[in-house]
Amino acid sequence: MSTRWILRLEVVLSVALTLSVLGTVAALIGNFVIAFVGNAHGIGIPLQVFDVPSTGMAAGGAVVEDVSAEVTVRPQGASPAAGLLYLLMWAPGTVTGLLALFTVVRALGRARSGDRALFSTVTAGHLRRLGWILIAGSIVSAVLDSAAQVMLASMLLTESRPFYPPSGEVVGGVVAGLVALGVSEIVRRGLVLLEEVEATI
Amino acid sequence: MAEPVIRVRLDELLKERGMTLTELSHRVEITVVNLSILKNGHAKAVRFSTLARLCEALGCQPGDLLTYE
């Protein structure tokens, strides 16, 4: 079986991983600036605001309700607390994504060098790890993101809510994790069947 | 506790008939490697067709070839 497509996918994902790591480093620098330097005109902290005035937005015969928006808040001067909370907002999700991508790249690398390409116990193991990374990482990052948003909003906005709903990414992450676990189980059971067939004389 | 196993009495039957594994391999058209796997109890399953060919070559019944321990 040709493994060229695996090699190509590995190269594409490796480039994506490298760019993601660079982006994370840039975000960390931005975070450091917010915490210890202060940037009146630079990077801001995105926060959700609710009940935004919407007078005049609706066309005739329609009513606009429950308007929410995302605003970018820039603390004036250095703010270590804001920097730390902002880090909690984005870093867990980013780390989850990077770990997931790294696991996929590693799985592809191993699959390319193996006899049976993707259909192996190694791939099943990698998929299982990927599944748990996505599930645990998505849940943890959603909880931390929500908690950090509550604290940041109370610090930086005049009005805040006791709970900020996590984004839809958490559902996507958990579903993707469950899919990875499912595929891992399919591969594992398939290998057991294959082993039995091969050991039949 | 050791799990009960099905043992293939290929060694005994070959000895009784003065036949070698290679000779049996030629008669039943199964590789020596696979016959060794069968003989050493490493096979997970045996096809009826394989069993029939072995019985024909060794002049025995399936019950003579397999024992439950």
Interface residues (C-beta under 8 A of the other chain):
Chain A: E195 E196 A199 T200 I201
Chain B: I30 N34 L35 I37 L38 H42 A43 K44 A45 V46 R47 T50
